[in-house]
């Protein structure tokens, strides 16, 4: 079996159960419940339609909360790496969370130069930062 690679083109992580089953079915359920409520018109049908919205929100919250925690951990990890590499605290504080997430995949050797490019405004978006990384450091434990 070929060894997996992770780079800019192949780093998106898809959770089959969440992205291709649970989310689409929750969204489809909203459509079905509202269509049924429209045609049936009774209170229980409208209650089911309203509850389908709550269920859909719950599905999205179940994903967004772990990702928010993961972003905080990434920010801390990159801040610690930058301090160890001698980047000034004032510069570290100017980097946004989205930029930290982009910098996460850079090797220690290229990280200080990428930070300079971020702080100068040359690299502002997470995608641009990731595309600029030459020595990609894989992260197989992302949520």
C-alpha positions as a Python dict, from the first residue, in 0.01 Angstrom:
ca = {
    (1, 'X'): (0, 0, 0),
    (2, 'X'): (133, 343, -93),
    (3, 'X'): (229, 572, 192),
    (4, 'X'): (-7, 866, 244),
    (5, 'X'): (128, 1210, 175),
    (6, 'X'): (15, 1542, 312),
    (7, 'X'): (92, 1866, 135),
    (8, 'X'): (-92, 2180, 25),
    (9, 'X'): (-291, 1989, -236),
    (10, 'X'): (-364, 1690, -10),
    (11, 'X'): (-416, 1819, 343),
    (12, 'X'): (-793, 1865, 367),
    (13, 'X'): (-938, 1614, 606),
    (14, 'X'): (-1282, 1476, 527),
    (15, 'X'): (-1476, 1281, 786),
    (16, 'X'): (-1698, 1060, 570),
    (17, 'X'): (-1963, 1010, 838),
    (18, 'X'): (-1990, 1383, 917),
    (19, 'X'): (-1934, 1546, 577),
    (20, 'X'): (-2113, 1298, 349),
    (21, 'X'): (-2380, 1133, 565),
    (22, 'X'): (-2485, 1325, 879),
    (23, 'X'): (-2468, 1682, 743),
    (24, 'X'): (-2646, 1615, 413),
    (25, 'X'): (-2915, 1407, 585),
    (26, 'X'): (-2974, 1678, 848),
    (27, 'X'): (-3008, 1936, 571),
    (28, 'X'): (-3237, 1710, 369),
    (29, 'X'): (-3445, 1651, 684),
    (30, 'X'): (-3509, 2027, 711),
    (31, 'X'): (-3639, 2032, 355),
    (32, 'X'): (-3858, 1723, 405),
    (33, 'X'): (-4002, 1845, 735),
    (34, 'X'): (-4088, 2192, 605),
    (35, 'X'): (-4239, 2048, 288),
    (36, 'X'): (-4449, 1809, 496),
    (37, 'X'): (-4554, 2087, 735),
    (38, 'X'): (-4654, 2309, 443),
    (39, 'X'): (-4878, 2040, 296),
    (40, 'X'): (-5012, 1896, 623),
    (41, 'X'): (-5043, 2226, 806),
    (42, 'X'): (-5091, 2077, 1153),
    (43, 'X'): (-4905, 2189, 1466),
    (44, 'X'): (-4708, 1866, 1505),
    (45, 'X'): (-4572, 1896, 1152),
    (46, 'X'): (-4462, 2254, 1214),
    (47, 'X'): (-4306, 2145, 1544),
    (48, 'X'): (-4111, 1875, 1357),
    (49, 'X'): (-4000, 2135, 1101),
    (50, 'X'): (-3877, 2368, 1377),
    (51, 'X'): (-3702, 2079, 1550),
    (52, 'X'): (-3530, 1986, 1224),
    (53, 'X'): (-3366, 2331, 1231),
    (54, 'X'): (-3247, 2266, 1587),
    (55, 'X'): (-3107, 1929, 1479),
    (56, 'X'): (-2924, 2089, 1185),
    (57, 'X'): (-2774, 2354, 1416),
    (58, 'X'): (-2665, 2082, 1655),
    (59, 'X'): (-2489, 1898, 1372),
    (60, 'X'): (-2297, 2213, 1275),
    (61, 'X'): (-2213, 2297, 1638),
    (62, 'X'): (-2080, 1945, 1685),
    (63, 'X'): (-1819, 2030, 1421),
    (64, 'X'): (-1752, 2397, 1492),
    (65, 'X'): (-1674, 2364, 1862),
    (66, 'X'): (-1392, 2107, 1826),
    (67, 'X'): (-1250, 2307, 1534),
    (68, 'X'): (-1248, 2622, 1749),
    (69, 'X'): (-1062, 2437, 2026),
    (70, 'X'): (-823, 2292, 1769),
    (71, 'X'): (-751, 2643, 1637),
    (72, 'X'): (-667, 2760, 1989),
    (73, 'X'): (-427, 2468, 2035),
    (74, 'X'): (-266, 2542, 1697),
    (75, 'X'): (-225, 2908, 1796),
    (76, 'X'): (-54, 2805, 2120),
    (77, 'X'): (165, 2549, 1943),
    (78, 'X'): (284, 2796, 1678),
    (79, 'X'): (339, 3070, 1939),
    (80, 'X'): (562, 2834, 2138),
    (81, 'X'): (753, 2737, 1823),
    (82, 'X'): (800, 3104, 1730),
    (83, 'X'): (927, 3195, 2078),
    (84, 'X'): (1172, 2903, 2064),
    (85, 'X'): (1291, 3032, 1724),
    (86, 'X'): (1348, 3381, 1868),
    (87, 'X'): (1061, 3574, 1709),
    (88, 'X'): (973, 3884, 1913),
    (89, 'X'): (658, 3871, 2128),
    (90, 'X'): (532, 4194, 1971),
    (91, 'X'): (542, 4028, 1630),
    (92, 'X'): (381, 3709, 1759),
    (93, 'X'): (85, 3909, 1893),
    (94, 'X'): (20, 4066, 1550),
    (95, 'X'): (-55, 3730, 1385),
    (96, 'X'): (-422, 3631, 1355),
    (97, 'X'): (-561, 3289, 1444),
    (98, 'X'): (-630, 3210, 1076),
    (99, 'X'): (-268, 3297, 995),
    (100, 'X'): (-146, 3071, 1276),
    (101, 'X'): (-348, 2788, 1126),
    (102, 'X'): (-178, 2850, 792),
    (103, 'X'): (167, 2863, 952),
    (104, 'X'): (105, 2539, 1140),
    (105, 'X'): (234, 2324, 853),
    (106, 'X'): (566, 2509, 804),
    (107, 'X'): (895, 2359, 914),
    (108, 'X'): (1096, 2537, 1184),
    (109, 'X'): (1356, 2631, 922),
    (110, 'X'): (1113, 2831, 708),
    (111, 'X'): (875, 2953, 981),
    (112, 'X'): (1056, 3279, 1071),
    (113, 'X'): (1072, 3388, 705),
    (114, 'X'): (704, 3310, 655),
    (115, 'X'): (621, 3514, 965),
    (116, 'X'): (812, 3810, 819),
    (117, 'X'): (609, 3778, 499),
    (118, 'X'): (285, 3758, 701),
    (119, 'X'): (372, 4065, 910),
    (120, 'X'): (475, 4264, 603),
    (121, 'X'): (132, 4200, 452),
    (122, 'X'): (263, 3989, 164),
    (123, 'X'): (83, 3678, 295),
    (124, 'X'): (-247, 3760, 461),
    (125, 'X'): (-478, 3469, 388),
    (126, 'X'): (-447, 3121, 532),
    (127, 'X'): (-455, 2961, 186),
    (128, 'X'): (-171, 3185, 58),
    (129, 'X'): (39, 3102, 364),
    (130, 'X'): (-13, 2729, 313),
    (131, 'X'): (72, 2761, -58),
    (132, 'X'): (401, 2936, 29),
    (133, 'X'): (522, 2650, 247),
    (134, 'X'): (805, 2455, 82),
    (135, 'X'): (878, 2193, 349),
    (136, 'X'): (530, 2074, 455),
    (137, 'X'): (502, 1925, 803),
    (138, 'X'): (211, 1684, 807),
    (139, 'X'): (-48, 1688, 1084),
    (140, 'X'): (-237, 1358, 1098),
    (141, 'X'): (-414, 1434, 1427),
    (142, 'X'): (-637, 1722, 1317),
    (143, 'X'): (-1005, 1715, 1407),
}
